[in-house]
Amino acid sequence: MVTLDQIKAAQARLRGIATRTPLVRYFPPANDKGDEDSVGGPEQLWFKPESLQPIGSFKLRGAYNKVASFSEEERQRGVISYSSGNHAQGVAYAARAMGVKAVIVMPRNAPRLKVDSTAALGAEIVTVGPASTERMQRAEELSRQHGYVIVPPYNDEQIIAGQGTVGLEILEDLPDVDCIVASYGGGGLSCGIAAAMKERKPQVKVFAAEPETAAPLAVSLAAGSPQKFTAWKASWVDGCGGKSVFPRMWGLAHHLLAGSIVRSLEEIRHAMRLVAERNHVIAEGAGACAVAAGLSGKAGPGKIVCVVSGGNIDLAKFSELMSA
């Protein structure tokens, strides 16, 4: 279990590195009565735009905290990670800031924007097939061959502690928050926030958000054990959901999270539009998934914060979705 002391230590490391993102209150449009009713009034919903981070995603927090925790000998060996996009940029950013060689294993179908942004930060890119197991196995092989230190995307205490700093900031800005909603991919963000809440304000509920095309956590929570999501389909909501729950994260997710709220692609697209129109924030699919979950009313009454986890979406794709 990640402790409050670990999260506070991460917060100290990240000071001056990660952006201290604000809470932005959401005011629904007058003709969007359903959303207003579902959250109990316009004063009840806030967004935390992690899209404002230097890499456009919360992933900087965990990646930097992990690399900063390495010894000088470990940094000299270089680091390696595996990611479809946002974690890749976080590791590349952290490595460049500390003068460390970074190698990132990415799937061939990763969004071009995320691949190019990772390379622009100085990382060496190695591509493999689309399965998450492929990139993890390749990273482990290269680590054994070259001595690189692995920076995992979620199943690591330092990574989770870094992501948990989001929770501390929310409490500082909205002490009477009732519920926090965050997208669930690997589980580092939602579980990190929930770990912070458990020690600082345990009555705060933390919900995961998943798209209907990739919702293994919801299925697993219903079954009481890790399950494969047999109805998985690829979509533009990358970085959120998946085909299965990582077994090592299951214990944390099952213990800490209040549940998973599943939303349709249309609801996520609608949330993306609302955030852009009402708050002038560009959210990628995973970030908008949390917003859609918050707007649904399924998180319960009270003051709700939705973490807009990132904004790294190709502008042409964003325009296509907004004009649909």
N, C-alpha and C positions, 0 to 999 in steps of 0.2 A: 504494500500500500504506500502510495506517495504521501509524505507528511507535509504539514503546513510549513515546517522549517525549510524543507527542500524547495517549496514554492516561493517562500520569501527570499531564499538565497538566489533563486533564478531571477526574481524581480530585481534584486540588486545588480546582478550581472547584466541584465538587459537595459538598465537605466542608461539613456543616451544612445542606445542601439535600436531598440524597438520603439515605434511610435506609441505614445500614450493616447490611444484612440478614445474619442468621446462617446457619450451616449447621445443619440439623436432621437428626439421624440417623434413619433409618427402620428400625423393627423390625417385620417382617411378623408377622401373626397366626399362631398355631400351626397353624391349619387351612389356611393358604395356602402349602403346601409348595412349590408350583411356583415362586412368586416367590422364595422363599428360596434354592432351588437355583439359579435362573437367575442370581443375582448373586453366588453364592459365599458366602453367609452374611449374617446380618443386620447385621454391622458394616460391610458393604461399600457401602452405599447411603446417600447423603445428599440432602436437598432444600435448595435455596436459595430461600426464599419471597419473590420480588420482589413478590408480592401485598401485602406489608407497606409498600410505598412509599406516600407521601401520596396518590397518584392510583391506587393499587392495581395498578401495573404498572411494569416496568423502563423503559418509554418515557420517564419523567421524566429519566433520565440523559442520553440523547442530545439530547433537546429542549432541556433547560436548558443543556447545554454549547454547543449551536449558538447559541442566542439570546444567551448570555453572551459569545460571541466576536464579536458584531456591534459595529460602531462606534456612537458616540452618534448620528451622522447616520442610520445605518441603523435604529436603534431608533425614532427619531422618525418614520420613515416607516411604521412598523407592520409586522407580520409576517403571513404567510398560509401555511397548510398544507393538506394534503388527507389524510384518514384516515377509516377506518371506526370508529375509537373510541379506542384507548389512546394513540396518538401525538397525537391531537387533544387529549386531556386533558393530556398532557405539555407541549405547546406553550402551551396556555391557562394552565397553572399557571406556567410559566416567564415568560410575558409579563406575567401579573398581578404576579408577584414583582418584576419590573423596571419596572413601570409602562408597559408597551408595549401598544399596540392589537393585538388578535389576531383574525384572520378564519380560520375553518376550513371547508373544503368537505368535506361528508360525504354519503354515499349515503343515499337515502331509506329503505333497508332496514337501516340501522345499528341495533344494539341500542338500545332506548329509554333504558336506563340510561346508556349511554355518551354519547348525545346530550345528555341532561339534565345529566349531570355536567360535560360540556364547557361548556355554556351557564352553569351555575352558577359556573364559574370566570371568567366575564366575557367569554367569546369570542363573537363574532358568527358565527352558523351560516348557511352557504349550502348548500342541498341540491341534489343532482343525481341522475341515475340510478345503477343498481347497479354499472356497470363502473368499474374502477379508472382506466381511461384518461379517463373522463368527468370525474372529480373532479380529476385532474392537469391536464387541459386547461383546466378552469374556473379553477383556481387560477392558472395561467399567464396567462390572459386578465385576471383581476382584478389581478394583479401589474403587468401592462403598463398597465392603465387608471389605477390608483391609486398605483403606486409601492411597493406592499408588497414586503417582502423574503421570498422563499420559504424555508420551513423544510421540506426534504424528509423523508419518513419513514424512509429508510434509505440511499439512494445519496449519501452525503456523508461526508467524512472526519471532521468534527466529531461528526456523529451516531454513526458507527461507533465513534469513540474513546470517546464517552460510554458506549456499551453495553459496550465492552471493559473498563470498570472492574469489571464483574461478575467477569471472569476474574482480575483482580488480587486481588480480595477472596477468591476461592476459594483461590488459592495461599497467601495469608496465613493462612487458617484450616485448610487441608489441604494442606501442602506436598508430600505424597506422593500426590496425586490422580493417577489413571491415565487417567480419561476424564471428559469433560463432555458432557452432552446438553442441547440447547436447541431449542425449537421454531423452525421456519423459515417466515417469512411473506415479508418482503422480504429478509431475510438479514442485517440489521444486527446483531442480537444474537449469532447463532452466529459470524458472520465477525469481529465485534469481539472476542469471547472468543478465537477461534482466532488472531487477530493478536497478542493479548497472550501467548498460549501459545507462539507461534512464536519470540518473542524472549526469553521468560523460561524456558520449559520445553518445548522443541519435541517431546519424547517424549510429551506429553499429547495424546491423541486427542480431537478435538471432533466430535461427530456432530450432525447436524440431525435433527429429528423432524417428521414430516408425517402427517396423517390419510389414510386410504386413499381418501377422497372428493376429495382435493385434494393431489396429491403430484407437482408438476412437477419438483422438484429431483431426486427419485429417478429419474424417467424421463430427465432431462437427463444425470445422472451416468452412467447406463447407456449412453446414446447417445454421450456425449462432446461434446455440444453442447446449447445451450438448446432445449428442446422445449415444445410446448403439451401440457397434460394433457387429453386428449380425453374422459376419463371423469369430468370434474369434476361434482360435485353440491354444492349448497348444504347446509350442515348447521349445527348449533349450535356447532361448533368454528370460530368466527370468529377472525380475527387470526392464522391459521396456515394454511399451504398456499396454494393459489391455482390459477389457470388456466395460468400460465406463469412462468418464471424471468425476472426483470428482466435484460435483456442486460448492463447495466453492472455488475450484481452477479455475473454468472456467473464472470468471471475470478477474483474473490476466492473465491467458494464452491468452484469447481473446484480452486483452488490450495491452499486452507487446510483444507477440511473432510475428515474421514475417510470420510464417507458420509452417507446419509439413511436413517433407520429409520422405516418406514411401519407404522402401527398402525390397527386397525379402530376404528370408533366405539364398539363394545362394550368393547374393551380400554381405550379412553380414559375411558369412563364408569366402568369398574371402578377405574381408577387414581384418578379423582376421588374416588370413595368411600373408597378406602384412605387417601388423604391426609387427608381429612376425619375419618375414624374414628380413625386411628392417630396423626396429628400435629396434628389440630384446625386445619388450614389449608384454606381454601376456594380451590380452583383453578378458573379458567375453562377452557374446552376446550383452548386452546393450551398453558396451563401443564400441564394433565394429560396432554397428548400427549407431552411430554418425559418425564414420569414413566412413562407406559406404555412408552415406548421403553427407558428405563433398566431397567425390570422385565423386559423381554423377554429379556435375556441377549445380545442382538445387539451390544451395545457392547463385549463381551468381558469377561474376568475383571478383577479388581482393584477399586480404590476408585473409585466412580462418583458424580458429582454431577449431579443433574437440576435444571435451573433452572425453578422454577415461575414462569413469566414474568408472570403476572397473575392476579387474582382477581375481575375485573369481570364477573360473571355475575348476571343477574336472579335474585333469591332464589326466585321462583316457578318459574323454569326449573330452577334447581338442585334444588329439592324434587322436581320432576317427574322429573328424571333419577335422583335417588337412590331414588325409590320405584318405579321401573320394574323 
